[in-house]
């Protein structure tokens, strides 16, 4: 892919805008763009670091080999795999066909300062809420199985949970969601 590195703040902003526009097709798009966001924080002294250049090269390689997204088959169950790190949350909605998973949609978001301090289980719940909001038509039309090794069903079902967890549980109750424990993969 013939694309030069950004040389100014405006070019970095343009790159981030393009990443945001392609976020549906890019797995963990905001994690891939995190070095670019960090560059924008230093508005007065623009510096394109080695970390930025490495992330830029990785992004170009990834974009050259994008996976194909598939349209879900009506009546099938869709599966949601969620992930949360200290700085970002992401998910992928997949459809299974004969032991083969094909992605339907990717969702990711960089956490703000307050969200980055949530406990891990709340970050996973936040990931589910963000995904349900973004993919509302899918959640309303299909049964969605959430694959996670976090006890989300129990956490969201506790009456003594924190205010935001209760709010999220109420918001998610309108969807047909099942929680599937993700087992470890042994080699």
C-alpha positions in Angstrom: 0.0 0.0 0.0 1.5 3.3 -1.1 0.7 5.7 1.6 3.1 8.2 3.2 3.5 8.8 6.9 1.6 11.9 8.3 3.9 15.0 8.5 1.6 17.3 10.5 -1.2 17.3 13.1 -3.8 17.9 10.3 -2.6 14.7 8.5 -2.7 12.7 11.7 -6.3 14.0 12.3 -7.2 12.9 8.7 -5.7 9.5 9.3 -7.7 9.0 12.6 -10.8 10.1 10.7 -10.2 7.5 8.1 -9.6 4.8 10.7 -12.9 5.8 12.4 -14.7 5.5 9.0 -13.2 2.0 8.5 -13.7 0.9 12.1 -16.4 -1.6 11.1 -13.9 -3.5 9.0 -10.9 -3.2 11.3 -10.5 -5.5 14.4 -9.6 -3.4 17.4 -9.3 -0.3 15.3 -8.9 2.1 18.2 -6.2 0.0 19.7 -4.4 0.1 16.4 -4.8 3.9 16.3 -3.9 4.6 19.9 -0.3 5.8 19.1 -1.9 8.4 16.7 -4.3 9.6 19.4 -1.3 10.0 21.8 0.4 12.2 19.1 -2.6 14.5 19.1 -2.3 15.2 22.8 1.1 16.9 22.1 -0.5 19.5 19.8 2.3 22.1 20.3 5.2 19.9 19.6 4.3 17.5 16.8 6.5 14.5 16.8 6.0 11.4 14.7 7.7 8.7 16.9 9.0 5.3 16.1 6.0 3.9 17.9 3.7 5.8 15.5 5.6 4.7 12.5 5.5 1.1 13.6 1.7 1.3 14.2 1.3 3.0 10.8 3.2 0.3 9.0 1.2 -2.4 10.9 -2.0 -0.7 9.9 -1.0 -0.6 6.2 -0.2 -4.3 6.3 -3.5 -5.1 8.0 -5.5 -2.9 5.6 -3.9 -4.7 2.6 -5.3 -8.1 4.0 -8.7 -7.2 5.4 -10.9 -10.1 6.3 -14.2 -10.5 4.5 -17.3 -9.6 6.5 -20.4 -11.6 5.9 -24.1 -10.7 6.0 -25.8 -12.8 8.7 -28.3 -15.5 7.7 -31.8 -14.7 9.1 -32.7 -17.0 12.0 -29.1 -17.9 12.8 -27.6 -17.2 16.2 -24.8 -14.6 16.2 -21.9 -14.8 18.6 -20.2 -11.9 20.2 -16.6 -12.1 21.5 -15.6 -9.2 23.7 -12.3 -8.0 24.9 -11.2 -5.2 27.3 -7.8 -3.8 28.0 -6.7 -0.9 30.2 -7.1 1.6 27.4 -9.7 0.2 25.0 -12.6 -2.2 24.6 -13.5 -4.1 21.5 -15.8 -6.8 20.2 -16.5 -8.8 17.1 -19.9 -10.2 16.0 -19.4 -13.5 14.3 -21.6 -16.1 12.5 -20.7 -19.7 12.8 -21.0 -22.2 9.9 -19.6 -25.7 10.4 -16.9 -24.9 12.9 -15.9 -21.8 10.9 -16.4 -18.3 12.4 -16.8 -15.4 10.0 -16.9 -11.8 11.2 -20.0 -9.7 10.7 -19.0 -6.5 12.4 -16.2 -5.1 14.5 -16.7 -2.5 17.3 -14.0 -0.8 19.4 -13.6 2.3 21.5 -10.8 4.0 23.3 -11.7 4.4 27.0 -11.8 7.9 28.5 -9.9 8.5 31.8 -12.9 7.6 34.1 -13.8 4.4 32.1 -10.1 3.2 32.1 -10.4 3.0 36.0 -13.4 0.6 35.9 -12.8 -2.9 37.3 -12.2 -5.5 34.6 -15.7 -7.0 34.9 -17.3 -3.6 34.5 -15.1 -2.9 31.4 -16.5 -6.2 29.9 -20.1 -5.0 30.7 -19.3 -1.6 29.1 -18.0 -3.4 26.0 -21.3 -5.3 25.7 -23.4 -2.1 26.2 -21.3 -0.2 23.6 -21.7 -3.0 21.1 -25.4 -3.4 21.8 -25.9 0.3 21.2 -23.9 0.3 18.0 -25.3 -2.9 16.6 -28.9 -2.4 17.9 -30.5 -3.7 14.6 -28.6 -7.0 14.9 -29.4 -7.3 18.6 -33.1 -6.8 18.0 -33.2 -9.2 15.0 -31.0 -12.1 16.2 -30.3 -14.2 19.2 -26.9 -13.1 20.3 -24.6 -15.4 22.3 -22.0 -13.5 24.3 -18.8 -15.6 24.7 -16.8 -14.5 27.7 -14.8 -15.9 30.6 -16.2 -13.2 32.8 -19.4 -13.9 34.8 -21.3 -11.1 33.1 -24.7 -12.7 33.5 -24.3 -12.9 37.3 -22.8 -9.4 37.6 -25.5 -7.8 35.6 -28.2 -9.8 37.4 -27.2 -8.7 41.0 -29.7 -6.3 42.6 -26.9 -4.9 44.8 -24.7 -4.0 41.8 -23.5 -0.4 41.3 -25.8 2.1 39.7 -24.2 2.0 36.3 -24.4 -1.9 36.2 -28.1 -1.8 37.1 -28.6 0.8 34.4 -26.7 -1.3 31.8 -28.6 -4.5 32.9 -31.9 -2.7 32.3 -30.7 -1.4 28.9 -29.6 -4.9 27.9 -32.8 -6.6 29.0 -34.6 -5.6 25.8 -32.3 -7.9 23.8 -32.3 -11.7 23.4 -28.8 -12.3 24.8 -27.4 -15.6 26.1 -24.1 -15.8 27.9 -21.8 -18.6 27.0 -18.7 -19.4 29.1 -15.7 -19.3 26.8 -13.5 -22.3 27.6 -9.7 -22.3 27.3 -8.2 -23.6 24.1 -5.7 -26.4 24.7 -3.1 -27.2 22.2 
